[in-house]
Amino acid sequence: MKNEIQFVIDSRVKDIGIPVRRILPWMKKRMVGPFIFLDHMGPVFLKAPQDHVEVKPHPHIGLSTLTYLFEGSLLHRDSLGVTQLILPGEVNWMTAGKGISHSERETPEARAQDRTIHGLQFWVALPKEEEDVDPSFIHYEKSDIPEFKTESLNINLVAGSALGHTSKLHTYSPLVFMVMRGFQEGTFSFEEKGHEHALYVVKGEISISGTTYKEGQMIVMLGDSGMELKHSKDVVLALFGGEVFPEPRYIWWNLVSSSKDKIELAKKSWIDGTFPMVPGDEDKIPLPEEPVRVPHYP
């Protein structure tokens, strides 16, 4: 098996009300398969009652969002009228399609006690022919996510098919996302021809071809290259990737599309109030002033 690394990406700290580590997009690597955005939230300790997560309503087009928590909880509300609490091990899968807005906040009950928030948030770009699908939201319980073991890892297969298992999460293009937790030191290998993949170190450390990588680093493999690694006992890893689209994607703020014109229309709609809004929530994040530096048009 080849073990060819294309890039090693060090996460960059951003502040969205709480500190997050931004991994994608990166200036030299904007996508891995259809995955166009990845934030690692925390782990951050929040003290009651002053500390809290409050992401006000904001718009999306042309993508699906995937939220996966290790600790804490978040309350999702969107313009479809969905209200859904997400807990560790569960998945919120929201497809924006032609347009959706949503908020992510903590409940009053969560804010009343000291707690830790920790999780991953992805954006998955939609294939060109699916970019204008009707928006949708699906919540998957922890019991819905396939779980299995290797000799040294517990694996949750959140999306796609891998290692003889298949997730029930509905995707719009071939992809995979799985979370792996070590229970003893060991090794892991993975290969899937025709797709590109990356491995993000959430916790612990790994070694590939004798080089050590630690928490907050993402290793992007060359397309068609498999990966063989050694890992620490306490490791937590996120492996993801999939089929590469034939055309580029543009990203501006929270808007993703194969068409700059569609992004411009969505910006105008958010400004003039015709974009779908979260029922009963008069608050919203205003459109950023130009220029938006990162993310931005390539």
C-alpha positions, 0 to 999 in steps of 0.5 A, a space after each residue: 500500500 502506498 503511503 503518500 502524503 500531499 499536505 499536512 495542515 496545522 489548524 488555526 485558532 479562530 474565535 466564533 464566540 468560543 475558540 475553534 480550530 479551523 482546518 478547511 478551507 486552507 489556501 493550498 487545499 480548499 477541499 478533500 473530496 466534497 468536504 469544503 469546511 471543517 472546524 474543531 470546536 474545543 474542547 473548551 470549558 464553559 462556566 455558568 452562566 456567563 459563557 455560552 455558545 450562541 450562533 445566531 441565524 445565518 444562511 447556507 446554500 449549495 451544501 450539507 452541514 454535519 455536526 458531531 459532538 464529543 461533549 456538550 449539547 447544542 440546540 439547532 433551529 432552522 427555517 424549515 421549523 425544525 428544533 433539534 437538540 444534539 448530544 454526543 455521538 448523535 448527528 445533525 445532517 442539514 442540507 441547504 440546497 437552494 437555501 436554508 438558515 439556521 441557528 445553534 445555541 445552548 439551552 437554558 438548562 445547559 447554560 445553568 451549569 459548568 460544562 465542556 463543549 467539544 465537537 466537529 462541524 463539516 460542510 459537504 458541498 453538493 454535486 452540481 446537479 443537486 445544488 438546488 435541491 429542496 432544503 432538508 434536515 435529518 437527525 440521527 441518534 447514536 444508535 443509528 450510527 454503525 459501531 465496530 472494532 479493530 484490534 485497537 480502535 472503536 470505530 463509528 461510521 458516520 457516513 458512507 461505506 468502509 471496512 465492510 460496514 455502511 452508514 444509513 446517513 443519506 449522502 448526495 455523492 460518494 463519501 466517507 466519514 468515521 470517528 475512531 477512538 483508541 483503546 490500546 496502542 495499535 495500527 490502522 490501514 485504509 485504502 479506497 481507490 478513486 477518492 481522496 482522503 484526510 485524517 484529522 487528529 482530534 486527540 493523541 498522536 499517530 505515526 505515518 512512515 516514521 513521522 509523528 503527527 499530533 492533536 490539531 493536525 490533518 494529514 491529506 493523502 494523495 488521491 488513490 494513496 492508502 494510509 498505514 499508521 501507528 496510533 497512541 492508546 488515547 487517540 481520537 481520529 476523524 477520517 473523511 473524504 470522497 469523490 472529487 467533483 469535476 468542477 470547482 466550488 466557490 465559497 463566500 462566508 457561509 455560501 457554497 456553489 459552483 456558480 458565483 451568480 448563485 452566491 451573489 443572489 443569495 447575498 442579495 436575498 439575505 440583505 433584503 430579507 427574502 431568504 428563508 428565515 428561522 420562524 420566531 427568531 428576529 435575530 440574524 448575523 448580518 452579511 459581512 462587509 467586503 472583503 471576506 478574507 477567509 473563506 473567500 472566492 478562490 
